[in-house]
Amino acid sequence: MKGQITREGLARALKKIRVDNHLTQQELADMIYCDIRQIRRYETEGTDKLAVVNMYAEMFDLSSLSILSMAQDAF
């Protein structure tokens, strides 16, 4: 449904941000000291944790609102 932020939309937005910044999942995982499986989950299942959105925002010099807007427009 257009206008809503879904986990799937957020997953697509997070993946797009990483890819647009020319990072592999492993490189991002190493940068934030987590397992690559967690990055895969974020990019396939999305998340409902604002802390994850904030982490991506900080890592890629974006605002959390811009990421949420990308997730909203993903469909």
Backbone atoms as SQL, in Angstrom:
CREATE TABLE atoms (id INTEGER PRIMARY KEY, chain TEXT, resi INTEGER, resn TEXT, atom TEXT, x REAL, y REAL, z REAL);
INSERT INTO atoms VALUES
  (1, 'A', 1, 'MET', 'N', 0.835, -1.176, 0.000),
  (2, 'A', 1, 'MET', 'CA', 0.000, 0.000, 0.000),
  (3, 'A', 1, 'MET', 'C', 0.883, 1.245, 0.000),
  (4, 'A', 2, 'LYS', 'N', 0.665, 2.127, -0.937),
  (5, 'A', 2, 'LYS', 'CA', 1.480, 3.325, -1.062),
  (6, 'A', 2, 'LYS', 'C', 1.287, 4.228, 0.149),
  (7, 'A', 3, 'GLY', 'N', 2.348, 4.836, 0.591),
  (8, 'A', 3, 'GLY', 'CA', 2.285, 5.753, 1.713),
  (9, 'A', 3, 'GLY', 'C', 2.669, 5.132, 3.037),
  (10, 'A', 4, 'GLN', 'N', 2.750, 3.819, 3.088),
  (11, 'A', 4, 'GLN', 'CA', 3.136, 3.155, 4.323),
  (12, 'A', 4, 'GLN', 'C', 4.582, 2.678, 4.237),
  (13, 'A', 5, 'ILE', 'N', 5.215, 2.650, 5.378),
  (14, 'A', 5, 'ILE', 'CA', 6.570, 2.116, 5.439),
  (15, 'A', 5, 'ILE', 'C', 6.454, 0.662, 5.872),
  (16, 'A', 6, 'THR', 'N', 6.894, -0.223, 5.000),
  (17, 'A', 6, 'THR', 'CA', 6.847, -1.646, 5.306),
  (18, 'A', 6, 'THR', 'C', 8.259, -2.156, 5.559),
  (19, 'A', 7, 'ARG', 'N', 8.334, -3.310, 6.171),
  (20, 'A', 7, 'ARG', 'CA', 9.649, -3.935, 6.384),
  (21, 'A', 7, 'ARG', 'C', 10.315, -4.220, 5.045),
  (22, 'A', 8, 'GLU', 'N', 9.519, -4.644, 4.051),
  (23, 'A', 8, 'GLU', 'CA', 10.071, -4.940, 2.729),
  (24, 'A', 8, 'GLU', 'C', 10.614, -3.672, 2.074),
  (25, 'A', 9, 'GLY', 'N', 9.888, -2.588, 2.202),
  (26, 'A', 9, 'GLY', 'CA', 10.346, -1.319, 1.648),
  (27, 'A', 9, 'GLY', 'C', 11.619, -0.847, 2.319),
  (28, 'A', 10, 'LEU', 'N', 11.682, -1.027, 3.626),
  (29, 'A', 10, 'LEU', 'CA', 12.889, -0.639, 4.362),
  (30, 'A', 10, 'LEU', 'C', 14.065, -1.521, 3.959),
  (31, 'A', 11, 'ALA', 'N', 13.824, -2.803, 3.755),
  (32, 'A', 11, 'ALA', 'CA', 14.888, -3.712, 3.317),
  (33, 'A', 11, 'ALA', 'C', 15.459, -3.243, 1.983),
  (34, 'A', 12, 'ARG', 'N', 14.583, -2.898, 1.054),
  (35, 'A', 12, 'ARG', 'CA', 15.043, -2.416, -0.256),
  (36, 'A', 12, 'ARG', 'C', 15.830, -1.116, -0.131),
  (37, 'A', 13, 'ALA', 'N', 15.369, -0.220, 0.731),
  (38, 'A', 13, 'ALA', 'CA', 16.064, 1.052, 0.918),
  (39, 'A', 13, 'ALA', 'C', 17.456, 0.837, 1.505),
  (40, 'A', 14, 'LEU', 'N', 17.561, -0.023, 2.508),
  (41, 'A', 14, 'LEU', 'CA', 18.863, -0.276, 3.134),
  (42, 'A', 14, 'LEU', 'C', 19.837, -0.895, 2.140),
  (43, 'A', 15, 'LYS', 'N', 19.354, -1.811, 1.328),
  (44, 'A', 15, 'LYS', 'CA', 20.224, -2.425, 0.323),
  (45, 'A', 15, 'LYS', 'C', 20.674, -1.395, -0.706),
  (46, 'A', 16, 'LYS', 'N', 19.738, -0.551, -1.152),
  (47, 'A', 16, 'LYS', 'CA', 20.069, 0.464, -2.143),
  (48, 'A', 16, 'LYS', 'C', 21.139, 1.419, -1.613),
  (49, 'A', 17, 'ILE', 'N', 21.014, 1.811, -0.369),
  (50, 'A', 17, 'ILE', 'CA', 22.000, 2.715, 0.232),
  (51, 'A', 17, 'ILE', 'C', 23.377, 2.071, 0.210),
  (52, 'A', 18, 'ARG', 'N', 23.456, 0.808, 0.626),
  (53, 'A', 18, 'ARG', 'CA', 24.750, 0.113, 0.653),
  (54, 'A', 18, 'ARG', 'C', 25.325, -0.019, -0.750),
  (55, 'A', 19, 'VAL', 'N', 24.507, -0.450, -1.692),
  (56, 'A', 19, 'VAL', 'CA', 24.976, -0.652, -3.065),
  (57, 'A', 19, 'VAL', 'C', 25.403, 0.675, -3.693),
  (58, 'A', 20, 'ASP', 'N', 24.626, 1.720, -3.468),
  (59, 'A', 20, 'ASP', 'CA', 24.967, 3.033, -4.016),
  (60, 'A', 20, 'ASP', 'C', 26.297, 3.558, -3.477),
  (61, 'A', 21, 'ASN', 'N', 26.691, 3.061, -2.308),
  (62, 'A', 21, 'ASN', 'CA', 27.968, 3.465, -1.705),
  (63, 'A', 21, 'ASN', 'C', 29.080, 2.457, -1.981),
  (64, 'A', 22, 'HIS', 'N', 28.827, 1.533, -2.914),
  (65, 'A', 22, 'HIS', 'CA', 29.832, 0.588, -3.400),
  (66, 'A', 22, 'HIS', 'C', 30.444, -0.264, -2.295),
  (67, 'A', 23, 'LEU', 'N', 29.585, -0.732, -1.387),
  (68, 'A', 23, 'LEU', 'CA', 30.047, -1.614, -0.322),
  (69, 'A', 23, 'LEU', 'C', 29.406, -2.985, -0.485),
  (70, 'A', 24, 'THR', 'N', 30.162, -4.008, -0.170),
  (71, 'A', 24, 'THR', 'CA', 29.583, -5.341, -0.103),
  (72, 'A', 24, 'THR', 'C', 28.935, -5.509, 1.272),
  (73, 'A', 25, 'GLN', 'N', 28.135, -6.541, 1.387),
  (74, 'A', 25, 'GLN', 'CA', 27.544, -6.816, 2.700),
  (75, 'A', 25, 'GLN', 'C', 28.633, -7.086, 3.726),
  (76, 'A', 26, 'GLN', 'N', 29.677, -7.799, 3.313),
  (77, 'A', 26, 'GLN', 'CA', 30.764, -8.111, 4.240),
  (78, 'A', 26, 'GLN', 'C', 31.502, -6.849, 4.674),
  (79, 'A', 27, 'GLU', 'N', 31.753, -5.943, 3.752),
  (80, 'A', 27, 'GLU', 'CA', 32.439, -4.689, 4.103),
  (81, 'A', 27, 'GLU', 'C', 31.621, -3.882, 5.114),
  (82, 'A', 28, 'LEU', 'N', 30.313, -3.809, 4.895),
  (83, 'A', 28, 'LEU', 'CA', 29.469, -3.077, 5.842),
  (84, 'A', 28, 'LEU', 'C', 29.452, -3.771, 7.196),
  (85, 'A', 29, 'ALA', 'N', 29.342, -5.083, 7.191),
  (86, 'A', 29, 'ALA', 'CA', 29.350, -5.831, 8.453),
  (87, 'A', 29, 'ALA', 'C', 30.642, -5.580, 9.217),
  (88, 'A', 30, 'ASP', 'N', 31.762, -5.573, 8.515),
  (89, 'A', 30, 'ASP', 'CA', 33.048, -5.314, 9.168),
  (90, 'A', 30, 'ASP', 'C', 33.100, -3.897, 9.738),
  (91, 'A', 31, 'MET', 'N', 32.522, -2.952, 9.023),
  (92, 'A', 31, 'MET', 'CA', 32.543, -1.548, 9.479),
  (93, 'A', 31, 'MET', 'C', 31.746, -1.343, 10.764),
  (94, 'A', 32, 'ILE', 'N', 30.652, -2.098, 10.906),
  (95, 'A', 32, 'ILE', 'CA', 29.805, -1.903, 12.090),
  (96, 'A', 32, 'ILE', 'C', 29.960, -3.039, 13.105),
  (97, 'A', 33, 'TYR', 'N', 30.969, -3.874, 12.870),
  (98, 'A', 33, 'TYR', 'CA', 31.304, -4.947, 13.816),
  (99, 'A', 33, 'TYR', 'C', 30.124, -5.886, 14.076),
  (100, 'A', 34, 'CYS', 'N', 29.521, -6.363, 12.993),
  (101, 'A', 34, 'CYS', 'CA', 28.464, -7.359, 13.146),
  (102, 'A', 34, 'CYS', 'C', 28.684, -8.465, 12.128),
  (103, 'A', 35, 'ASP', 'N', 27.897, -9.496, 12.235),
  (104, 'A', 35, 'ASP', 'CA', 27.998, -10.633, 11.335),
  (105, 'A', 35, 'ASP', 'C', 27.289, -10.307, 10.020),
  (106, 'A', 36, 'ILE', 'N', 27.826, -10.800, 8.928),
  (107, 'A', 36, 'ILE', 'CA', 27.231, -10.560, 7.617),
  (108, 'A', 36, 'ILE', 'C', 25.787, -11.052, 7.563),
  (109, 'A', 37, 'ARG', 'N', 25.461, -12.080, 8.336),
  (110, 'A', 37, 'ARG', 'CA', 24.090, -12.601, 8.344),
  (111, 'A', 37, 'ARG', 'C', 23.093, -11.551, 8.815),
  (112, 'A', 38, 'GLN', 'N', 23.534, -10.673, 9.708),
  (113, 'A', 38, 'GLN', 'CA', 22.644, -9.618, 10.187),
  (114, 'A', 38, 'GLN', 'C', 22.363, -8.609, 9.074),
  (115, 'A', 39, 'ILE', 'N', 23.386, -8.262, 8.305),
  (116, 'A', 39, 'ILE', 'CA', 23.190, -7.353, 7.176),
  (117, 'A', 39, 'ILE', 'C', 22.241, -7.996, 6.167),
  (118, 'A', 40, 'ARG', 'N', 22.428, -9.279, 5.899),
  (119, 'A', 40, 'ARG', 'CA', 21.527, -9.990, 4.979),
  (120, 'A', 40, 'ARG', 'C', 20.085, -9.923, 5.465),
  (121, 'A', 41, 'ARG', 'N', 19.887, -10.109, 6.764),
  (122, 'A', 41, 'ARG', 'CA', 18.520, -10.044, 7.310),
  (123, 'A', 41, 'ARG', 'C', 17.932, -8.645, 7.127),
  (124, 'A', 42, 'TYR', 'N', 18.726, -7.617, 7.421),
  (125, 'A', 42, 'TYR', 'CA', 18.224, -6.249, 7.245),
  (126, 'A', 42, 'TYR', 'C', 17.798, -6.020, 5.797),
  (127, 'A', 43, 'GLU', 'N', 18.559, -6.568, 4.867),
  (128, 'A', 43, 'GLU', 'CA', 18.320, -6.296, 3.445),
  (129, 'A', 43, 'GLU', 'C', 17.306, -7.239, 2.797),
  (130, 'A', 44, 'THR', 'N', 16.891, -8.268, 3.489),
  (131, 'A', 44, 'THR', 'CA', 15.866, -9.153, 2.937),
  (132, 'A', 44, 'THR', 'C', 14.561, -9.074, 3.734),
  (133, 'A', 45, 'GLU', 'N', 14.679, -8.976, 5.046),
  (134, 'A', 45, 'GLU', 'CA', 13.490, -8.966, 5.906),
  (135, 'A', 45, 'GLU', 'C', 13.148, -7.573, 6.418),
  (136, 'A', 46, 'GLY', 'N', 14.088, -6.634, 6.304),
  (137, 'A', 46, 'GLY', 'CA', 13.872, -5.315, 6.885),
  (138, 'A', 46, 'GLY', 'C', 14.039, -5.370, 8.387),
  (139, 'A', 47, 'THR', 'N', 13.551, -4.354, 9.064),
  (140, 'A', 47, 'THR', 'CA', 13.649, -4.283, 10.511),
  (141, 'A', 47, 'THR', 'C', 12.566, -3.351, 11.024),
  (142, 'A', 48, 'ASP', 'N', 12.233, -3.488, 12.282),
  (143, 'A', 48, 'ASP', 'CA', 11.310, -2.545, 12.898),
  (144, 'A', 48, 'ASP', 'C', 12.026, -1.733, 13.982),
  (145, 'A', 49, 'LYS', 'N', 13.351, -1.799, 13.971),
  (146, 'A', 49, 'LYS', 'CA', 14.165, -1.096, 14.970),
  (147, 'A', 49, 'LYS', 'C', 14.687, 0.216, 14.403),
  (148, 'A', 50, 'LEU', 'N', 14.296, 1.289, 15.034),
  (149, 'A', 50, 'LEU', 'CA', 14.754, 2.601, 14.602),
  (150, 'A', 50, 'LEU', 'C', 16.265, 2.743, 14.767),
  (151, 'A', 51, 'ALA', 'N', 16.847, 2.021, 15.703),
  (152, 'A', 51, 'ALA', 'CA', 18.294, 2.070, 15.914),
  (153, 'A', 51, 'ALA', 'C', 19.048, 1.643, 14.652),
  (154, 'A', 52, 'VAL', 'N', 18.501, 0.693, 13.905),
  (155, 'A', 52, 'VAL', 'CA', 19.149, 0.234, 12.674),
  (156, 'A', 52, 'VAL', 'C', 19.094, 1.348, 11.628),
  (157, 'A', 53, 'VAL', 'N', 17.936, 1.975, 11.501),
  (158, 'A', 53, 'VAL', 'CA', 17.796, 3.091, 10.558),
  (159, 'A', 53, 'VAL', 'C', 18.772, 4.204, 10.933),
  (160, 'A', 54, 'ASN', 'N', 18.870, 4.509, 12.214),
  (161, 'A', 54, 'ASN', 'CA', 19.794, 5.548, 12.670),
  (162, 'A', 54, 'ASN', 'C', 21.246, 5.179, 12.390),
  (163, 'A', 55, 'MET', 'N', 21.587, 3.894, 12.541),
  (164, 'A', 55, 'MET', 'CA', 22.947, 3.445, 12.270),
  (165, 'A', 55, 'MET', 'C', 23.289, 3.638, 10.798),
  (166, 'A', 56, 'TYR', 'N', 22.384, 3.225, 9.898),
  (167, 'A', 56, 'TYR', 'CA', 22.607, 3.429, 8.468),
  (168, 'A', 56, 'TYR', 'C', 22.715, 4.917, 8.158),
  (169, 'A', 57, 'ALA', 'N', 21.876, 5.710, 8.766),
  (170, 'A', 57, 'ALA', 'CA', 21.899, 7.156, 8.536),
  (171, 'A', 57, 'ALA', 'C', 23.261, 7.731, 8.916),
  (172, 'A', 58, 'GLU', 'N', 23.761, 7.333, 10.064),
  (173, 'A', 58, 'GLU', 'CA', 25.065, 7.835, 10.515),
  (174, 'A', 58, 'GLU', 'C', 26.205, 7.324, 9.628),
  (175, 'A', 59, 'MET', 'N', 26.159, 6.047, 9.286),
  (176, 'A', 59, 'MET', 'CA', 27.225, 5.456, 8.460),
  (177, 'A', 59, 'MET', 'C', 27.326, 6.106, 7.083),
  (178, 'A', 60, 'PHE', 'N', 26.177, 6.457, 6.518),
  (179, 'A', 60, 'PHE', 'CA', 26.161, 6.947, 5.142),
  (180, 'A', 60, 'PHE', 'C', 25.831, 8.436, 5.040),
  (181, 'A', 61, 'ASP', 'N', 25.912, 9.136, 6.160),
  (182, 'A', 61, 'ASP', 'CA', 25.706, 10.586, 6.205),
  (183, 'A', 61, 'ASP', 'C', 24.360, 10.985, 5.585),
  (184, 'A', 62, 'LEU', 'N', 23.316, 10.321, 6.053),
  (185, 'A', 62, 'LEU', 'CA', 21.946, 10.603, 5.622),
  (186, 'A', 62, 'LEU', 'C', 21.110, 10.912, 6.858),
  (187, 'A', 63, 'SER', 'N', 19.923, 11.423, 6.636),
  (188, 'A', 63, 'SER', 'CA', 19.010, 11.580, 7.761),
  (189, 'A', 63, 'SER', 'C', 18.140, 10.332, 7.852),
  (190, 'A', 64, 'SER', 'N', 17.714, 10.033, 9.049),
  (191, 'A', 64, 'SER', 'CA', 16.814, 8.890, 9.233),
  (192, 'A', 64, 'SER', 'C', 15.534, 9.094, 8.442),
  (193, 'A', 65, 'LEU', 'N', 15.067, 10.331, 8.392),
  (194, 'A', 65, 'LEU', 'CA', 13.844, 10.623, 7.642),
  (195, 'A', 65, 'LEU', 'C', 14.008, 10.351, 6.158),
  (196, 'A', 66, 'SER', 'N', 15.194, 10.615, 5.617),
  (197, 'A', 66, 'SER', 'CA', 15.395, 10.343, 4.190),
  (198, 'A', 66, 'SER', 'C', 15.360, 8.845, 3.920),
  (199, 'A', 67, 'ILE', 'N', 15.877, 8.052, 4.832),
  (200, 'A', 67, 'ILE', 'CA', 15.836, 6.592, 4.666),
  (201, 'A', 67, 'ILE', 'C', 14.392, 6.103, 4.755),
  (202, 'A', 68, 'LEU', 'N', 13.647, 6.609, 5.718),
  (203, 'A', 68, 'LEU', 'CA', 12.252, 6.204, 5.852),
  (204, 'A', 68, 'LEU', 'C', 11.439, 6.636, 4.648),
  (205, 'A', 69, 'SER', 'N', 11.774, 7.778, 4.090),
  (206, 'A', 69, 'SER', 'CA', 11.091, 8.240, 2.878),
  (207, 'A', 69, 'SER', 'C', 11.397, 7.311, 1.705),
  (208, 'A', 70, 'MET', 'N', 12.657, 6.881, 1.589),
  (209, 'A', 70, 'MET', 'CA', 13.018, 5.915, 0.548),
  (210, 'A', 70, 'MET', 'C', 12.225, 4.623, 0.718),
  (211, 'A', 71, 'ALA', 'N', 12.069, 4.190, 1.957),
  (212, 'A', 71, 'ALA', 'CA', 11.334, 2.953, 2.237),
  (213, 'A', 71, 'ALA', 'C', 9.864, 3.108, 1.869),
  (214, 'A', 72, 'GLN', 'N', 9.328, 4.283, 2.092),
  (215, 'A', 72, 'GLN', 'CA', 7.930, 4.553, 1.776),
  (216, 'A', 72, 'GLN', 'C', 7.707, 4.539, 0.265),
  (217, 'A', 73, 'ASP', 'N', 8.668, 5.037, -0.491),
  (218, 'A', 73, 'ASP', 'CA', 8.556, 5.132, -1.932),
  (219, 'A', 73, 'ASP', 'C', 9.003, 3.859, -2.647),
  (220, 'A', 74, 'ALA', 'N', 9.409, 2.842, -1.896),
  (221, 'A', 74, 'ALA', 'CA', 9.983, 1.640, -2.499),
  (222, 'A', 74, 'ALA', 'C', 8.958, 0.832, -3.292),
  (223, 'A', 75, 'PHE', 'N', 7.693, 1.065, -3.070),
  (224, 'A', 75, 'PHE', 'CA', 6.675, 0.292, -3.799),
  (225, 'A', 75, 'PHE', 'C', 5.997, 1.114, -4.840);
